[in-house]
Amino acid sequence: MNKKKQVIKLSFISLMLVLSGVLLAACSKAGAEDVNVGVIKNVLELQFNGPDEKFMALIHDPTYTTVVEGYGVNSELDKYVQEVYGPYFTELYVETFLNTIGLNYPVTAYNSGNKLNLKDAVIEKSKEASNRYTFSATVGYQKDGEKEKSAEVSGVVLFSTKEKGKIGKFEYEDDNGFSEELTANE
Protein backbone atom coordinates (compact mmCIF):
# COMPACT_ATOMS: atom_id res chain seq x y z
CA MET A 1 0.00 0.00 0.00
CA ASN A 2 2.86 2.35 0.83
CA LYS A 3 4.44 1.65 -2.53
CA LYS A 4 1.20 2.59 -4.30
CA LYS A 5 1.11 5.96 -2.47
CA GLN A 6 4.71 6.61 -3.47
CA VAL A 7 3.94 5.86 -7.13
CA ILE A 8 0.92 8.18 -7.04
CA LYS A 9 2.95 10.88 -5.29
CA LEU A 10 5.82 10.52 -7.77
CA SER A 11 3.39 10.57 -10.70
CA PHE A 12 1.74 13.71 -9.33
CA ILE A 13 5.10 15.48 -8.87
CA SER A 14 6.19 14.46 -12.38
CA LEU A 15 2.94 15.76 -13.84
CA MET A 16 3.36 19.07 -12.00
CA LEU A 17 6.92 19.44 -13.29
CA VAL A 18 5.82 18.77 -16.87
CA LEU A 19 2.92 21.23 -16.59
CA SER A 20 5.23 23.83 -15.04
CA GLY A 21 7.65 23.39 -17.95
CA VAL A 22 4.87 23.79 -20.51
CA LEU A 23 3.55 26.87 -18.72
CA LEU A 24 7.03 28.38 -18.49
CA ALA A 25 7.64 27.78 -22.20
CA ALA A 26 4.30 29.35 -23.11
CA CYS A 27 5.01 32.39 -20.94
CA SER A 28 8.48 32.77 -22.44
CA LYS A 29 7.04 32.73 -25.96
CA ALA A 30 4.35 35.25 -25.03
CA GLY A 31 7.01 37.45 -23.43
CA ALA A 32 9.09 37.36 -26.62
CA GLU A 33 6.07 38.47 -28.63
CA ASP A 34 5.39 41.28 -26.19
CA VAL A 35 8.89 42.60 -26.87
CA ASN A 36 7.93 43.16 -30.52
CA VAL A 37 4.69 44.88 -29.49
CA GLY A 38 6.74 47.12 -27.19
CA VAL A 39 9.14 47.97 -30.02
CA ILE A 40 6.25 49.03 -32.27
CA LYS A 41 4.69 51.06 -29.45
CA ASN A 42 8.02 52.85 -28.85
CA VAL A 43 8.34 53.77 -32.53
CA LEU A 44 4.75 55.04 -32.61
CA GLU A 45 5.51 57.16 -29.54
CA LEU A 46 8.56 58.62 -31.29
CA GLN A 47 6.49 59.37 -34.37
CA PHE A 48 3.38 60.73 -32.67
CA ASN A 49 4.54 62.51 -29.50
CA GLY A 50 6.10 65.87 -30.10
CA PRO A 51 7.53 66.94 -32.44
CA ASP A 52 10.89 66.27 -30.83
CA GLU A 53 12.48 69.74 -30.69
CA LYS A 54 16.07 68.46 -30.74
CA PHE A 55 15.33 66.25 -33.74
CA MET A 56 13.69 69.16 -35.58
CA ALA A 57 16.62 71.48 -34.79
CA LEU A 58 19.08 68.92 -36.16
CA ILE A 59 17.01 68.62 -39.34
CA HIS A 60 16.31 72.32 -39.94
CA ASP A 61 19.33 74.19 -38.54
CA PRO A 62 21.97 74.52 -41.29
CA THR A 63 24.77 74.96 -38.73
CA TYR A 64 24.68 71.18 -38.18
CA THR A 65 25.29 70.45 -41.86
CA THR A 66 28.67 70.49 -43.57
CA VAL A 67 29.39 69.90 -47.23
CA VAL A 68 31.66 66.97 -47.99
CA GLU A 69 32.47 66.26 -51.63
CA GLY A 70 29.38 68.17 -52.75
CA TYR A 71 26.96 66.45 -50.36
CA GLY A 72 25.38 67.79 -47.20
CA VAL A 73 26.47 65.75 -44.19
CA ASN A 74 24.90 66.08 -40.77
CA SER A 75 26.85 63.82 -38.44
CA GLU A 76 24.98 65.13 -35.37
CA LEU A 77 21.67 64.13 -36.94
CA ASP A 78 23.06 60.73 -37.92
CA LYS A 79 24.28 60.18 -34.35
CA TYR A 80 20.93 61.26 -32.87
CA VAL A 81 18.98 59.02 -35.26
CA GLN A 82 21.09 56.03 -34.23
CA GLU A 83 20.58 56.82 -30.54
CA VAL A 84 16.82 57.35 -30.79
CA TYR A 85 15.65 55.07 -33.62
CA GLY A 86 18.60 52.67 -33.92
CA PRO A 87 17.54 50.34 -31.09
CA TYR A 88 14.27 49.56 -32.89
CA PHE A 89 15.32 49.09 -36.52
CA THR A 90 17.77 46.92 -38.38
CA GLU A 91 21.01 48.65 -39.20
CA LEU A 92 20.11 48.79 -42.90
CA TYR A 93 16.49 49.91 -42.49
CA VAL A 94 16.73 52.77 -39.98
CA GLU A 95 18.03 55.20 -42.62
CA THR A 96 15.51 53.98 -45.22
CA PHE A 97 12.66 54.48 -42.75
CA LEU A 98 13.64 58.06 -41.99
CA ASN A 99 14.38 58.91 -45.62
CA THR A 100 10.99 57.65 -46.78
CA ILE A 101 8.12 57.82 -44.29
CA GLY A 102 9.71 58.29 -40.88
CA LEU A 103 9.95 62.07 -41.09
CA ASN A 104 6.52 62.66 -42.64
CA TYR A 105 4.41 63.15 -39.52
CA PRO A 106 6.98 64.77 -37.19
CA VAL A 107 8.22 67.28 -39.79
CA THR A 108 4.76 68.10 -41.15
CA ALA A 109 3.43 68.63 -37.62
CA TYR A 110 6.42 70.83 -36.79
CA ASN A 111 6.07 72.90 -39.98
CA SER A 112 2.33 73.38 -39.41
CA GLY A 113 2.71 74.27 -35.72
CA ASN A 114 0.88 71.18 -34.47
CA LYS A 115 1.69 69.16 -31.39
CA LEU A 116 1.17 65.41 -31.68
CA ASN A 117 0.06 63.09 -28.91
CA LEU A 118 -0.26 59.31 -29.24
CA LYS A 119 -3.55 58.52 -27.51
CA ASP A 120 -3.79 54.77 -28.09
CA ALA A 121 -2.26 51.99 -30.14
CA VAL A 122 -3.71 48.58 -30.91
CA ILE A 123 -1.03 46.18 -32.13
CA GLU A 124 -1.81 42.68 -33.37
CA LYS A 125 0.42 39.84 -34.48
CA SER A 126 -0.45 38.20 -37.80
CA LYS A 127 -1.73 34.65 -37.72
CA GLU A 128 -0.09 33.92 -41.10
CA ALA A 129 3.42 35.31 -40.58
CA SER A 130 5.15 35.26 -37.20
CA ASN A 131 7.19 38.40 -37.95
CA ARG A 132 4.27 40.52 -39.24
CA TYR A 133 2.26 42.89 -37.05
CA THR A 134 -0.47 45.41 -37.81
CA PHE A 135 -1.22 48.51 -35.81
CA SER A 136 -3.90 51.13 -35.48
CA ALA A 137 -2.97 54.31 -33.65
CA THR A 138 -5.17 57.12 -32.41
CA VAL A 139 -3.23 60.37 -32.65
CA GLY A 140 -4.23 63.67 -31.12
CA TYR A 141 -3.03 66.84 -32.84
CA GLN A 142 -3.44 70.45 -31.85
CA LYS A 143 -2.26 73.93 -32.71
CA ASP A 144 -1.82 76.42 -29.88
CA GLY A 145 -5.17 77.84 -28.82
CA GLU A 146 -7.22 75.41 -30.90
CA LYS A 147 -9.27 72.41 -29.88
CA GLU A 148 -7.48 69.07 -30.12
CA LYS A 149 -8.50 66.85 -33.03
CA SER A 150 -7.73 63.18 -33.51
CA ALA A 151 -6.85 60.89 -36.38
CA GLU A 152 -6.55 57.16 -36.94
CA VAL A 153 -3.36 55.88 -38.54
CA SER A 154 -2.84 52.22 -39.43
CA GLY A 155 0.05 50.25 -40.80
CA VAL A 156 2.11 47.10 -41.01
CA VAL A 157 5.42 46.19 -39.39
CA LEU A 158 7.71 43.35 -40.41
CA PHE A 159 10.37 42.26 -37.98
CA SER A 160 13.71 41.03 -39.26
CA THR A 161 14.18 37.29 -39.26
CA LYS A 162 17.94 37.83 -38.84
CA GLU A 163 18.10 40.63 -36.23
CA LYS A 164 15.80 39.59 -33.39
CA GLY A 165 13.53 42.33 -32.07
CA LYS A 166 14.48 44.75 -34.86
CA ILE A 167 12.07 46.18 -37.42
CA GLY A 168 12.96 45.35 -41.02
CA LYS A 169 10.05 47.25 -42.59
CA PHE A 170 7.54 49.76 -41.22
CA GLU A 171 4.72 51.06 -43.41
CA TYR A 172 1.80 53.38 -42.87
CA GLU A 173 -1.16 52.05 -44.84
CA ASP A 174 -3.95 54.50 -44.11
CA ASP A 175 -4.12 57.74 -42.18
CA ASN A 176 -7.68 58.72 -43.12
CA GLY A 177 -6.56 62.11 -44.47
CA PHE A 178 -4.35 62.97 -41.48
CA SER A 179 -1.35 63.96 -43.65
CA GLU A 180 -3.52 66.25 -45.76
CA GLU A 181 -5.05 67.78 -42.63
CA LEU A 182 -1.59 68.57 -41.22
CA THR A 183 -0.39 69.91 -44.58
CA ALA A 184 -3.48 72.12 -44.95
CA ASN A 185 -2.57 73.77 -41.66
CA GLU A 186 0.97 74.75 -42.78
C-alpha positions in Angstrom: 0.0 0.0 0.0 2.9 2.4 0.8 4.4 1.7 -2.5 1.2 2.6 -4.3 1.1 6.0 -2.5 4.7 6.6 -3.5 3.9 5.9 -7.1 0.9 8.2 -7.0 3.0 10.9 -5.3 5.8 10.5 -7.8 3.4 10.6 -10.7 1.7 13.7 -9.3 5.1 15.5 -8.9 6.2 14.5 -12.4 2.9 15.8 -13.8 3.4 19.1 -12.0 6.9 19.4 -13.3 5.8 18.8 -16.9 2.9 21.2 -16.6 5.2 23.8 -15.0 7.6 23.4 -17.9 4.9 23.8 -20.5 3.5 26.9 -18.7 7.0 28.4 -18.5 7.6 27.8 -22.2 4.3 29.4 -23.1 5.0 32.4 -20.9 8.5 32.8 -22.4 7.0 32.7 -26.0 4.3 35.3 -25.0 7.0 37.4 -23.4 9.1 37.4 -26.6 6.1 38.5 -28.6 5.4 41.3 -26.2 8.9 42.6 -26.9 7.9 43.2 -30.5 4.7 44.9 -29.5 6.7 47.1 -27.2 9.1 48.0 -30.0 6.3 49.0 -32.3 4.7 51.1 -29.5 8.0 52.9 -28.8 8.3 53.8 -32.5 4.7 55.0 -32.6 5.5 57.2 -29.5 8.6 58.6 -31.3 6.5 59.4 -34.4 3.4 60.7 -32.7 4.5 62.5 -29.5 6.1 65.9 -30.1 7.5 66.9 -32.4 10.9 66.3 -30.8 12.5 69.7 -30.7 16.1 68.5 -30.7 15.3 66.3 -33.7 13.7 69.2 -35.6 16.6 71.5 -34.8 19.1 68.9 -36.2 17.0 68.6 -39.3 16.3 72.3 -39.9 19.3 74.2 -38.5 22.0 74.5 -41.3 24.8 75.0 -38.7 24.7 71.2 -38.2 25.3 70.5 -41.9 28.7 70.5 -43.6 29.4 69.9 -47.2 31.7 67.0 -48.0 32.5 66.3 -51.6 29.4 68.2 -52.8 27.0 66.4 -50.4 25.4 67.8 -47.2 26.5 65.7 -44.2 24.9 66.1 -40.8 26.9 63.8 -38.4 25.0 65.1 -35.4 21.7 64.1 -36.9 23.1 60.7 -37.9 24.3 60.2 -34.4 20.9 61.3 -32.9 19.0 59.0 -35.3 21.1 56.0 -34.2 20.6 56.8 -30.5 16.8 57.3 -30.8 15.6 55.1 -33.6 18.6 52.7 -33.9 17.5 50.3 -31.1 14.3 49.6 -32.9 15.3 49.1 -36.5 17.8 46.9 -38.4 21.0 48.7 -39.2 20.1 48.8 -42.9 16.5 49.9 -42.5 16.7 52.8 -40.0 18.0 55.2 -42.6 15.5 54.0 -45.2 12.7 54.5 -42.8 13.6 58.1 -42.0 14.4 58.9 -45.6 11.0 57.6 -46.8 8.1 57.8 -44.3 9.7 58.3 -40.9 9.9 62.1 -41.1 6.5 62.7 -42.6 4.4 63.1 -39.5 7.0 64.8 -37.2 8.2 67.3 -39.8 4.8 68.1 -41.1 3.4 68.6 -37.6 6.4 70.8 -36.8 6.1 72.9 -40.0 2.3 73.4 -39.4 2.7 74.3 -35.7 0.9 71.2 -34.5 1.7 69.2 -31.4 1.2 65.4 -31.7 0.1 63.1 -28.9 -0.3 59.3 -29.2 -3.6 58.5 -27.5 -3.8 54.8 -28.1 -2.3 52.0 -30.1 -3.7 48.6 -30.9 -1.0 46.2 -32.1 -1.8 42.7 -33.4 0.4 39.8 -34.5 -0.4 38.2 -37.8 -1.7 34.6 -37.7 -0.1 33.9 -41.1 3.4 35.3 -40.6 5.2 35.3 -37.2 7.2 38.4 -38.0 4.3 40.5 -39.2 2.3 42.9 -37.1 -0.5 45.4 -37.8 -1.2 48.5 -35.8 -3.9 51.1 -35.5 -3.0 54.3 -33.7 -5.2 57.1 -32.4 -3.2 60.4 -32.6 -4.2 63.7 -31.1 -3.0 66.8 -32.8 -3.4 70.4 -31.9 -2.3 73.9 -32.7 -1.8 76.4 -29.9 -5.2 77.8 -28.8 -7.2 75.4 -30.9 -9.3 72.4 -29.9 -7.5 69.1 -30.1 -8.5 66.8 -33.0 -7.7 63.2 -33.5 -6.9 60.9 -36.4 -6.6 57.2 -36.9 -3.4 55.9 -38.5 -2.8 52.2 -39.4 0.1 50.3 -40.8 2.1 47.1 -41.0 5.4 46.2 -39.4 7.7 43.3 -40.4 10.4 42.3 -38.0 13.7 41.0 -39.3 14.2 37.3 -39.3 17.9 37.8 -38.8 18.1 40.6 -36.2 15.8 39.6 -33.4 13.5 42.3 -32.1 14.5 44.7 -34.9 12.1 46.2 -37.4 13.0 45.3 -41.0 10.0 47.2 -42.6 7.5 49.8 -41.2 4.7 51.1 -43.4 1.8 53.4 -42.9 -1.2 52.0 -44.8 -4.0 54.5 -44.1 -4.1 57.7 -42.2 -7.7 58.7 -43.1 -6.6 62.1 -44.5 -4.4 63.0 -41.5 -1.3 64.0 -43.6 -3.5 66.2 -45.8 -5.1 67.8 -42.6 -1.6 68.6 -41.2 -0.4 69.9 -44.6 -3.5 72.1 -45.0 -2.6 73.8 -41.7 1.0 74.8 -42.8 
